[in-house]
Amino acid sequence: MDLFGSNFDDSVFSEAKDKNTVSVSSYNAKCCKPEWFGESAALDTEDSLEKQKIFKFRGDLAMWKGKYQTALDAYTSCLGWVAENNLSIRRDILEGMARCCAELGHRDRAMELLDLLSKEASNTCHLTSLLLLKVTVYRHFGLVGPLMSSLQELCSLLPFNPWNWYNLGKICMHRLDHGTYLKDESMEMEAEDDKVSEESLWLKACVCFVRTKLLLRILQQQQSSFVLRHNQIAIQKAEEALARLHPDQTTLLNLTEVMSEDLNPEKMREDNQDGMSLSNICVPTFRERWWDRILLSGLLEADGQNGLSDVKA
């Protein structure tokens, strides 16, 4: 009696007698001269795609060289030649225009472009790019409140990215050092309804640097060379920031417990939402995911004033 699967049909191992012939056609790659899209490039062509490429590459080169007005002009011209269904290039052009406007000090126009990109965002990749762009623009114009809100959204969307937590912690420290927890113009666009006070900023800074350390230590297991050294430097800076904030040991232990609850391999794999449609996911806000649980623990009232006195000293 043959075991199941122990005998095979000989035809499986025989070469096929009749093979389909594959016709191979020659392909000649298009060779372009360096900076072929420069001022001498022909724009009298009827090919709209060719015009789009010329203006797009001109804008990218000018942006790289720091010639932001030239880049903005090229991107603006390019936008008129982008096909309606080419959403990727359209978003790329709008983002380039927003960055140019920020560098040129055109605040209102930069905000209009951010709003336009917000309306057209349809998946998590779009949202991530938009939030990173907002961080750049808001930081450029010194809009500390909106900058902090955007970083909080990034931490909610990408909870296992340590650098968003680290940057949010630095913003909290900046606000504590410069007194920008007070109501001012930079708070006009703050999205989340946070309690803006010294005590809440102090605790939020502690939260961010604790989370940063936890995530970076997990990543160390997969790193080597200069990446590992960069990681270790970041951990050291997070520890130095926590030393300045000076939370007591009980507070540190409680924060570590809360901020490490979701740090297990299965949870981290399940939370990968890269490219998902925004209509199919529900991203909890920073307050919903972490802040309310921390506030309910009573840490703010228990240790906030002690920690703040050490920061000010």
Disulfide bonds with the S-S distance in Angstrom:
none
